Amino acid sequence: MGSSKLLTALRDALKGHQEEVPDGWKTVQQLADEWQFSVSHTSRLITMGVRKGLIEVKRFRIINGNRGVFPVQHYRQIQ
């Protein structure tokens, strides 16, 4: 299969496919709402937590506003 055919097949397979986000994973927006901080402040805290090894990050394909299904970073505390 040529690379352009592979790309087309991948796009067709992923188009509109939303992943199930496991319990415990949250977006920056969800954490900002929960902690009652701004998104920018929450992002800084999360970045520091990732650097310190307290938080892990993973992308999940979810519905993201007008963009449709799109990969969005989610975070959770490392046990």
Wavefront OBJ file of the C-alpha trace (Angstrom):
o trace
v 0.000 0.000 0.000
v 1.428 3.387 -1.000
v 1.935 6.035 1.662
v -0.845 8.242 0.263
v -3.264 5.287 0.294
v -2.221 4.504 3.867
v -2.834 8.112 4.892
v -6.267 8.061 3.266
v -7.118 4.784 5.006
v -6.004 6.176 8.377
v -8.015 9.363 7.941
v -11.110 7.405 6.939
v -10.726 5.038 9.908
v -10.263 7.849 12.427
v -12.766 10.306 10.993
v -15.359 11.044 13.626
v -14.085 8.294 15.929
v -14.375 9.388 19.545
v -12.414 7.502 22.200
v -13.758 6.548 25.605
v -11.841 8.502 28.262
v -11.115 6.268 31.291
v -12.019 7.442 34.792
v -9.485 9.750 36.387
v -8.353 11.488 33.181
v -9.332 15.165 32.879
v -8.673 18.041 30.508
v -7.119 21.342 31.590
v -10.554 22.949 31.335
v -12.125 20.324 33.584
v -9.359 20.730 36.178
v -9.584 24.534 36.014
v -13.327 24.347 36.673
v -12.822 21.869 39.509
v -10.019 23.882 41.154
v -11.655 27.247 40.396
v -8.497 28.598 38.719
v -8.034 30.141 35.292
v -7.070 27.811 32.454
v -3.653 29.504 32.141
v -2.866 29.087 35.857
v -4.080 25.492 35.796
v -1.874 24.810 32.737
v 1.175 26.135 34.589
v 0.438 23.964 37.615
v -0.085 20.878 35.449
v 3.144 21.530 33.529
v 5.065 21.689 36.808
v 3.348 18.514 37.998
v 4.324 16.669 34.805
v 7.954 17.830 35.170
v 8.028 16.655 38.809
v 6.589 13.270 37.859
v 3.332 13.762 39.768
v 1.038 13.939 36.733
v 0.911 11.888 33.549
v -0.459 13.039 30.207
v -2.198 11.215 27.371
v -4.184 12.308 24.321
v -7.708 11.076 23.722
v -9.844 11.832 20.653
v -12.924 13.650 21.951
v -15.491 16.087 20.578
v -13.833 19.483 20.845
v -16.224 22.352 20.147
v -16.601 23.297 16.494
v -13.555 21.245 15.482
v -15.406 17.981 15.869
v -13.469 14.954 17.093
v -9.902 15.990 17.837
v -7.020 14.714 20.013
v -7.036 16.566 23.349
v -4.515 16.159 26.150
v -5.853 14.657 29.368
v -4.093 14.441 32.709
v -4.220 12.292 35.823
v -2.296 11.964 39.029
v 0.356 9.250 39.033
v -0.485 6.731 41.752
l 1 2 3 4 5 6 7 8 9 10 11 12 13 14 15 16 17 18 19 20 21 22 23 24 25 26 27 28 29 30 31 32 33 34 35 36 37 38 39 40 41 42 43 44 45 46 47 48 49 50 51 52 53 54 55 56 57 58 59 60 61 62 63 64 65 66 67 68 69 70 71 72 73 74 75 76 77 78 79
